[in-house]
Amino acid sequence: MSSHAAAGHIDHHHDPSTSTGIPNKKLLLWAFLASDCMFFGTLISTHLVYRQHPPEGTHIPKEVFDINLTSFSTFILLMSSLMMALAVSAIQKGNLRATRSALLVTSFFGLIFLGCQVFEFTNFVREHGMNIANQNSIFDSTFFLLTGTHGTHVAIGVLWLGLMYVRSFKPAGARGSGWLGRNGVHALVFVAAAGLMFVFIVPGLLGVVISGHTLGDFLGQNLKPLLGEATALAILGWFARPAGPVDFDERHAIDVESMGLYWHFVDIVWIVIFTAVYLLEYI
């Protein structure tokens, strides 16, 4: 436990300096999430309305969906919410090591979800000829717009998680461009590792499991991404080595809590999308 915790109790839920008692960062995020609710509500409603009146030539959802794959990715995203909650709990207790571990696992689960979506979209386009600009299938347009927008939100969340993880290594008392340069390199390496993971590695592994590809096919097609991923992970491990006191403790819990609110919102929206877009077709 840090000296800040020893000095007195820190209230992580209320800020007496604001008229509402709610920290400004959290209040701003709630306002954003409220607007995002309306945005996703519009997209989901549009999909449901046009689903009732499909024009001729529209793809039949049950013939293109792989409900097992989508159920798996949904489970992974729900487990990421659990890890996000553990990250918030850890930072409130001043447990920096547990916070970092939970942030990394949360981002890893998010990358698996994105990889599943990349694999699914690629299969829809190549095997079924689906296209967001397909004028003969409103389903294609509403489906890709809705699920793609949600995927973008997940990607933004993973980036936020990565930046928070990198921020947790800022040395105590660090100032100037030296830290910013190191911080920037650390963040770029994290982004590179994340991009390789969900664009190449996860879809490639799904191809082995689902599409009947062999491990040799996977290695042959993804040798460079695998080498790049191994290099990026090695560099991340080097950055994560112990280097003395850091400027990140329970005082920064509000930042992790705000990120947690966003991540839980993204998960809740996906539950609605999974029900309205996928499960509804099997009822």
Secondary structure as a PSIPRED ss2 file (coil, helix, strand):
# PSIPRED VFORMAT (PSIPRED V4.0)

   1 M C   1.000  0.000  0.000
   2 S C   1.000  0.000  0.000
   3 S H   0.000  1.000  0.000
   4 H H   0.000  1.000  0.000
   5 A H   0.000  1.000  0.000
   6 A H   0.000  1.000  0.000
   7 A H   0.000  1.000  0.000
   8 G C   1.000  0.000  0.000
   9 H C   1.000  0.000  0.000
  10 I C   1.000  0.000  0.000
  11 D C   1.000  0.000  0.000
  12 H C   1.000  0.000  0.000
  13 H C   1.000  0.000  0.000
  14 H C   1.000  0.000  0.000
  15 D C   1.000  0.000  0.000
  16 P C   1.000  0.000  0.000
  17 S C   1.000  0.000  0.000
  18 T C   1.000  0.000  0.000
  19 S C   1.000  0.000  0.000
  20 T C   1.000  0.000  0.000
  21 G C   1.000  0.000  0.000
  22 I C   1.000  0.000  0.000
  23 P C   1.000  0.000  0.000
  24 N H   0.000  1.000  0.000
  25 K H   0.000  1.000  0.000
  26 K H   0.000  1.000  0.000
  27 L H   0.000  1.000  0.000
  28 L H   0.000  1.000  0.000
  29 L H   0.000  1.000  0.000
  30 W H   0.000  1.000  0.000
  31 A H   0.000  1.000  0.000
  32 F H   0.000  1.000  0.000
  33 L H   0.000  1.000  0.000
  34 A H   0.000  1.000  0.000
  35 S H   0.000  1.000  0.000
  36 D H   0.000  1.000  0.000
  37 C H   0.000  1.000  0.000
  38 M H   0.000  1.000  0.000
  39 F H   0.000  1.000  0.000
  40 F H   0.000  1.000  0.000
  41 G H   0.000  1.000  0.000
  42 T H   0.000  1.000  0.000
  43 L H   0.000  1.000  0.000
  44 I H   0.000  1.000  0.000
  45 S H   0.000  1.000  0.000
  46 T H   0.000  1.000  0.000
  47 H H   0.000  1.000  0.000
  48 L H   0.000  1.000  0.000
  49 V H   0.000  1.000  0.000
  50 Y H   0.000  1.000  0.000
  51 R H   0.000  1.000  0.000
  52 Q C   1.000  0.000  0.000
  53 H C   1.000  0.000  0.000
  54 P C   1.000  0.000  0.000
  55 P C   1.000  0.000  0.000
  56 E C   1.000  0.000  0.000
  57 G C   1.000  0.000  0.000
  58 T C   1.000  0.000  0.000
  59 H C   1.000  0.000  0.000
  60 I C   1.000  0.000  0.000
  61 P H   0.000  1.000  0.000
  62 K H   0.000  1.000  0.000
  63 E H   0.000  1.000  0.000
  64 V H   0.000  1.000  0.000
  65 F C   1.000  0.000  0.000
  66 D C   1.000  0.000  0.000
  67 I H   0.000  1.000  0.000
  68 N H   0.000  1.000  0.000
  69 L H   0.000  1.000  0.000
  70 T H   0.000  1.000  0.000
  71 S H   0.000  1.000  0.000
  72 F H   0.000  1.000  0.000
  73 S H   0.000  1.000  0.000
  74 T H   0.000  1.000  0.000
  75 F H   0.000  1.000  0.000
  76 I H   0.000  1.000  0.000
  77 L H   0.000  1.000  0.000
  78 L H   0.000  1.000  0.000
  79 M H   0.000  1.000  0.000
  80 S H   0.000  1.000  0.000
  81 S H   0.000  1.000  0.000
  82 L H   0.000  1.000  0.000
  83 M H   0.000  1.000  0.000
  84 M H   0.000  1.000  0.000
  85 A H   0.000  1.000  0.000
  86 L H   0.000  1.000  0.000
  87 A H   0.000  1.000  0.000
  88 V H   0.000  1.000  0.000
  89 S H   0.000  1.000  0.000
  90 A H   0.000  1.000  0.000
  91 I H   0.000  1.000  0.000
  92 Q H   0.000  1.000  0.000
  93 K C   1.000  0.000  0.000
  94 G C   1.000  0.000  0.000
  95 N C   1.000  0.000  0.000
  96 L H   0.000  1.000  0.000
  97 R H   0.000  1.000  0.000
  98 A H   0.000  1.000  0.000
  99 T H   0.000  1.000  0.000
 100 R H   0.000  1.000  0.000
 101 S H   0.000  1.000  0.000
 102 A H   0.000  1.000  0.000
 103 L H   0.000  1.000  0.000
 104 L H   0.000  1.000  0.000
 105 V H   0.000  1.000  0.000
 106 T H   0.000  1.000  0.000
 107 S H   0.000  1.000  0.000
 108 F H   0.000  1.000  0.000
 109 F H   0.000  1.000  0.000
 110 G H   0.000  1.000  0.000
 111 L H   0.000  1.000  0.000
 112 I H   0.000  1.000  0.000
 113 F H   0.000  1.000  0.000
 114 L H   0.000  1.000  0.000
 115 G H   0.000  1.000  0.000
 116 C H   0.000  1.000  0.000
 117 Q H   0.000  1.000  0.000
 118 V H   0.000  1.000  0.000
 119 F H   0.000  1.000  0.000
 120 E H   0.000  1.000  0.000
 121 F H   0.000  1.000  0.000
 122 T H   0.000  1.000  0.000
 123 N H   0.000  1.000  0.000
 124 F H   0.000  1.000  0.000
 125 V H   0.000  1.000  0.000
 126 R H   0.000  1.000  0.000
 127 E H   0.000  1.000  0.000
 128 H H   0.000  1.000  0.000
 129 G C   1.000  0.000  0.000
 130 M C   1.000  0.000  0.000
 131 N C   1.000  0.000  0.000
 132 I C   1.000  0.000  0.000
 133 A C   1.000  0.000  0.000
 134 N C   1.000  0.000  0.000
 135 Q C   1.000  0.000  0.000
 136 N C   1.000  0.000  0.000
 137 S C   1.000  0.000  0.000
 138 I H   0.000  1.000  0.000
 139 F H   0.000  1.000  0.000
 140 D H   0.000  1.000  0.000
 141 S H   0.000  1.000  0.000
 142 T H   0.000  1.000  0.000
 143 F H   0.000  1.000  0.000
 144 F H   0.000  1.000  0.000
 145 L H   0.000  1.000  0.000
 146 L H   0.000  1.000  0.000
 147 T H   0.000  1.000  0.000
 148 G H   0.000  1.000  0.000
 149 T H   0.000  1.000  0.000
 150 H H   0.000  1.000  0.000
 151 G H   0.000  1.000  0.000
 152 T H   0.000  1.000  0.000
 153 H H   0.000  1.000  0.000
 154 V H   0.000  1.000  0.000
 155 A H   0.000  1.000  0.000
 156 I H   0.000  1.000  0.000
 157 G H   0.000  1.000  0.000
 158 V H   0.000  1.000  0.000
 159 L H   0.000  1.000  0.000
 160 W H   0.000  1.000  0.000
 161 L H   0.000  1.000  0.000
 162 G H   0.000  1.000  0.000
 163 L H   0.000  1.000  0.000
 164 M H   0.000  1.000  0.000
 165 Y H   0.000  1.000  0.000
 166 V H   0.000  1.000  0.000
 167 R H   0.000  1.000  0.000
 168 S C   1.000  0.000  0.000
 169 F C   1.000  0.000  0.000
 170 K C   1.000  0.000  0.000
 171 P E   0.000  0.000  1.000
 172 A C   1.000  0.000  0.000
 173 G C   1.000  0.000  0.000
 174 A C   1.000  0.000  0.000
 175 R C   1.000  0.000  0.000
 176 G C   1.000  0.000  0.000
 177 S H   0.000  1.000  0.000
 178 G H   0.000  1.000  0.000
 179 W H   0.000  1.000  0.000
 180 L H   0.000  1.000  0.000
 181 G H   0.000  1.000  0.000
 182 R H   0.000  1.000  0.000
 183 N H   0.000  1.000  0.000
 184 G H   0.000  1.000  0.000
 185 V H   0.000  1.000  0.000
 186 H H   0.000  1.000  0.000
 187 A H   0.000  1.000  0.000
 188 L H   0.000  1.000  0.000
 189 V H   0.000  1.000  0.000
 190 F H   0.000  1.000  0.000
 191 V H   0.000  1.000  0.000
 192 A H   0.000  1.000  0.000
 193 A H   0.000  1.000  0.000
 194 A H   0.000  1.000  0.000
 195 G H   0.000  1.000  0.000
 196 L H   0.000  1.000  0.000
 197 M H   0.000  1.000  0.000
 198 F H   0.000  1.000  0.000
 199 V H   0.000  1.000  0.000
 200 F H   0.000  1.000  0.000
 201 I H   0.000  1.000  0.000
 202 V H   0.000  1.000  0.000
 203 P H   0.000  1.000  0.000
 204 G H   0.000  1.000  0.000
 205 L H   0.000  1.000  0.000
 206 L H   0.000  1.000  0.000
 207 G H   0.000  1.000  0.000
 208 V H   0.000  1.000  0.000
 209 V H   0.000  1.000  0.000
 210 I H   0.000  1.000  0.000
 211 S C   1.000  0.000  0.000
 212 G C   1.000  0.000  0.000
 213 H C   1.000  0.000  0.000
 214 T C   1.000  0.000  0.000
 215 L H   0.000  1.000  0.000
 216 G H   0.000  1.000  0.000
 217 D H   0.000  1.000  0.000
 218 F H   0.000  1.000  0.000
 219 L H   0.000  1.000  0.000
 220 G H   0.000  1.000  0.000
 221 Q H   0.000  1.000  0.000
 222 N H   0.000  1.000  0.000
 223 L H   0.000  1.000  0.000
 224 K H   0.000  1.000  0.000
 225 P H   0.000  1.000  0.000
 226 L H   0.000  1.000  0.000
 227 L H   0.000  1.000  0.000
 228 G H   0.000  1.000  0.000
 229 E H   0.000  1.000  0.000
 230 A H   0.000  1.000  0.000
 231 T H   0.000  1.000  0.000
 232 A H   0.000  1.000  0.000
 233 L H   0.000  1.000  0.000
 234 A H   0.000  1.000  0.000
 235 I H   0.000  1.000  0.000
 236 L H   0.000  1.000  0.000
 237 G H   0.000  1.000  0.000
 238 W H   0.000  1.000  0.000
 239 F H   0.000  1.000  0.000
 240 A C   1.000  0.000  0.000
 241 R C   1.000  0.000  0.000
 242 P C   1.000  0.000  0.000
 243 A C   1.000  0.000  0.000
 244 G C   1.000  0.000  0.000
 245 P C   1.000  0.000  0.000
 246 V E   0.000  0.000  1.000
 247 D C   1.000  0.000  0.000
 248 F C   1.000  0.000  0.000
 249 D C   1.000  0.000  0.000
 250 E H   0.000  1.000  0.000
 251 R H   0.000  1.000  0.000
 252 H H   0.000  1.000  0.000
 253 A H   0.000  1.000  0.000
 254 I H   0.000  1.000  0.000
 255 D H   0.000  1.000  0.000
 256 V H   0.000  1.000  0.000
 257 E H   0.000  1.000  0.000
 258 S H   0.000  1.000  0.000
 259 M H   0.000  1.000  0.000
 260 G H   0.000  1.000  0.000
 261 L H   0.000  1.000  0.000
 262 Y H   0.000  1.000  0.000
 263 W H   0.000  1.000  0.000
 264 H H   0.000  1.000  0.000
 265 F H   0.000  1.000  0.000
 266 V H   0.000  1.000  0.000
 267 D H   0.000  1.000  0.000
 268 I H   0.000  1.000  0.000
 269 V H   0.000  1.000  0.000
 270 W H   0.000  1.000  0.000
 271 I H   0.000  1.000  0.000
 272 V H   0.000  1.000  0.000
 273 I H   0.000  1.000  0.000
 274 F H   0.000  1.000  0.000
 275 T H   0.000  1.000  0.000
 276 A H   0.000  1.000  0.000
 277 V H   0.000  1.000  0.000
 278 Y H   0.000  1.000  0.000
 279 L H   0.000  1.000  0.000
 280 L H   0.000  1.000  0.000
 281 E H   0.000  1.000  0.000
 282 Y H   0.000  1.000  0.000
 283 I C   1.000  0.000  0.000
